[in-house]
Amino acid sequence: MAHSIGNGSPPGVFAQLTRRQLVQNGVLGAGALAVGSLGLPRAARALDEINFWATGTLDIGDDGWRTIANDSGVKVDFTDNGNDPGPVVAKLAAGNATDIYDVGGLQGGSEKELAKRGLIAPWDISQIPNYASVWQWAKDIPYLTHDGKIYGIPTVINADSIIAIRDKAGSVDSYGVIFDPKLKGKTAMEDAWINSVTFAAIYLKNSENAKIAEPGNLTADELGLVMEFLIKHKRERQFRTFWNGWEQGLQLVANQEVWVMTGWEPIVYAARKRGVDCYYAVPKEGYEGWANNTILLKGAVVRGRTKTAHQLVNALLSGFYGCKLGLLRGYVVPTDNNVAYATTHANAFDPADVRELAEHVKQKFAGKVYWQNTRPDNFQLYETWWQRLRNA
């Protein structure tokens, strides 16, 4: 995920437009548009109610939240945060977000910065019994902790790579295909440095022996190397475009304007429904892993909702949320409780489907994976370089 910076538009604005596009295309539920209790004064809300401010794709709709309320006792008002971490961090730091929201759901990487600034509080794992069921490698995501305390709970997890049209691109197993001059004008990458810079760095590190230590957190020199590489190929017209958001990404593949591009796995499923024989490649250089993590906003602590927030997180890991989210989005909550829940609620969820989805994601992470990082050490330099690429 973490997918959306508009071409020439302020990143946060375009990210929100992108989510609106998802909603307009039926990818998001109606609940993603709900404003929740935004207009209510704090004192008017009960202590068993949580304002959940997260990426729109984490919404499970009114019927889903009713089940969460019945099972856990926590009533959820869900609001789409627009997905782009930059504006979310800004609203927490300089806006009134902490006066309104209790729990956040954010693409991983900003936890350390938010914790240092006192904008989020650590989770007390003893109050989240279902945390024990979270897959260990998901617990080990590097940016979930700060000073030995857990600030991010991995709630959704996946790994991204390359979309390829079978009869045009053939068998693809490397990001090198994106830069292959034989496919000049038939390739694309996303107009978002958090994804495209990482993909290019993974390729250069593993297939071109570039001296890159961590593709998700490049030094200034490493970043310069990667960006000069991308700018060179852009000037040579290698790319059909740098695509913006769900709608354009899907159209490029569905209309076969490009034959290969880096992108989101849901685009593959949507393009197949339009009759395109495409697939998600398994790159030999490794996937770009990402996680959307649940964070405890400091406002919840101030308002006495800490216990309720922990109850909500425990509910998100209890199995129902994972089954529902997998059904709606094809996303995985990293716990085997999903399969256990589907097994005991086979009238609502197919246990075989839930298990297959979990194994699909586990298989990706069994190989080489580099984590997406929305707040690398040099993130401001990333933005400067990305603007140079746009202007190249």
Buried (B, 14 or more C-beta within 10 A) or exposed (E): BBBBBBEEBEBBBBBBBBBBBBBEEEBBBEBBBBEBBEEEEEEEBEEBBBBBBBBBBBBBBEEBBEBBBEEBEBBBBBBBBBBBBBBBBEBBBEEEBBEBBBBBBBBBBBBBBBBEEEBBBBBBBEBBEBBEBBBEBBBEBEBBBBEEEBBBBBBBBBBBBBBBBEEBBEEBBBBBBBBBEEBBBBBBBBBBBBBBBBBBBBBBBBBBEBEBEBBBBBBEEBBEBBBEBBBEBBEEEBBBBBBBBBBBBBBBBBEBBBBBBBBBBBBBEBBBEEEBEBBBBBBBBBBBBBBBBBBBBBBBBBBEBBBBBBBBBBBBBBBBBBBBBBBBBBBBBBBBBBBBBBBEEEEEBEBEEBBEBBEBBBEBBEEBBBBBBBBBEBBEBBEEBBEEBBEE
